[in-house]
Amino acid sequence: MYMLLHLAVLAATVLLLSRVVPGVRIRTPGTAVLVAVVFSVLNYLLGWVVYVILFVPALLTLGILFLFMSLIVNTVMLWLTDKFLASFEISTRKGLLVSSVVITLVNSLFQQAAWSAAAAHAGYGAGPRWI
């Protein structure tokens, strides 16, 4: 259920980005769902490779790069998604960066909401019980 909801939120984000950001184009609203699926699969299969490549530079920057690793990974995966799908196009570098920032923020908010919901469901988010 979590994965389907996450794909729906990601597809809605891509659809919104195609309407707002000038450099992002999709052919049909169904393409947004395809972009969400391909982006997620690429992130699952290749995202760890980018994390491994960035690990040493992150250590050399005393950990500052760790703050931006998910943004960098999302940028690379969005660029790869653009190259794999002919019906999805990001024509400008600014469009790629804005889109990856928005997707990173949406993913972070979604993940935070999912963790909060899971903690509340498990009884951890209810606070202290005085009675």
C-alpha positions in Angstrom: 0.0 0.0 0.0 2.8 2.3 0.9 4.5 1.8 -2.5 1.3 2.5 -4.5 0.6 5.6 -2.5 4.2 6.8 -3.0 4.0 6.2 -6.8 0.7 8.1 -6.9 2.3 11.1 -5.0 5.4 10.9 -7.3 3.2 10.8 -10.4 1.2 13.8 -9.2 4.4 15.7 -8.5 5.7 15.0 -12.0 2.4 16.1 -13.5 2.5 19.3 -11.4 6.1 19.9 -12.4 5.2 19.5 -16.1 2.5 22.2 -15.7 4.7 24.6 -13.7 8.3 24.2 -14.7 8.9 25.4 -18.3 11.6 22.9 -19.2 9.7 19.8 -18.2 7.3 18.2 -20.7 5.2 15.0 -20.7 3.0 13.8 -23.5 0.0 12.6 -21.5 -1.0 12.4 -17.8 -0.4 8.6 -18.0 3.2 9.4 -18.8 3.5 10.8 -15.3 2.7 7.4 -13.9 5.2 5.8 -16.2 7.8 8.4 -15.1 7.1 7.6 -11.5 7.5 3.9 -12.0 10.7 4.2 -14.1 12.2 6.7 -11.6 11.4 4.5 -8.7 12.9 1.4 -10.3 16.0 3.2 -11.4 16.3 4.6 -7.9 16.0 1.2 -6.4 18.4 -0.5 -8.8 21.0 2.2 -9.3 20.6 4.7 -6.5 22.9 2.7 -4.2 25.7 3.0 -6.8 25.5 6.8 -6.7 25.5 6.7 -2.9 28.7 4.5 -3.0 30.4 6.7 -5.4 29.6 9.8 -3.3 30.6 8.3 0.0 34.3 9.1 -0.2 33.8 12.7 -1.4 31.2 13.1 1.5 33.9 12.0 4.0 36.4 14.4 2.5 34.0 17.3 2.9 33.6 16.4 6.5 30.1 15.2 6.0 28.6 18.3 4.4 27.9 16.3 1.2 25.8 13.9 3.2 23.2 16.6 3.4 22.8 16.8 -0.4 23.3 13.1 -1.3 19.6 12.4 -1.8 19.3 15.5 -4.0 22.2 14.4 -6.1 20.9 10.8 -6.4 17.4 12.1 -7.4 19.0 14.4 -10.0 21.0 11.6 -11.6 17.9 9.3 -11.6 15.7 11.9 -13.0 18.2 12.6 -15.8 18.4 8.8 -16.5 14.6 8.7 -16.6 14.6 11.5 -19.1 17.0 9.5 -21.3 15.0 6.3 -21.1 11.6 7.6 -21.8 10.8 9.4 -25.1 7.5 10.7 -23.8 9.2 12.6 -20.9 11.6 15.4 -21.6 13.6 17.8 -19.5 15.1 20.3 -21.8 17.0 22.7 -19.5 19.5 22.2 -16.7 17.4 24.6 -14.5 14.3 22.4 -15.1 16.2 19.3 -14.0 17.5 21.0 -10.9 14.1 22.5 -9.9 12.4 19.2 -10.6 14.9 17.2 -8.5 14.7 19.6 -5.6 10.9 19.4 -5.6 10.9 15.6 -5.9 13.5 15.4 -3.1 11.3 17.6 -0.8 8.2 15.6 -1.7 9.9 12.3 -1.0 11.3 13.6 2.3 7.8 14.8 3.4 6.2 11.6 2.3 8.8 9.5 4.1 8.4 11.6 7.3 4.6 11.3 7.1 4.9 7.5 6.6 7.3 7.1 9.6 5.0 9.2 11.8 2.0 7.2 10.8 3.8 4.0 11.5 5.0 5.2 14.8 1.5 6.4 15.8 0.1 3.1 14.7 2.6 1.2 16.8 1.8 3.4 19.8 5.0 5.4 19.9 3.5 8.8 18.7 0.8 9.0 21.3 2.9 10.7 24.0 3.1 9.8 27.7 0.1 8.2 29.3 -0.4 9.6 32.8 -3.4 7.4 33.7 
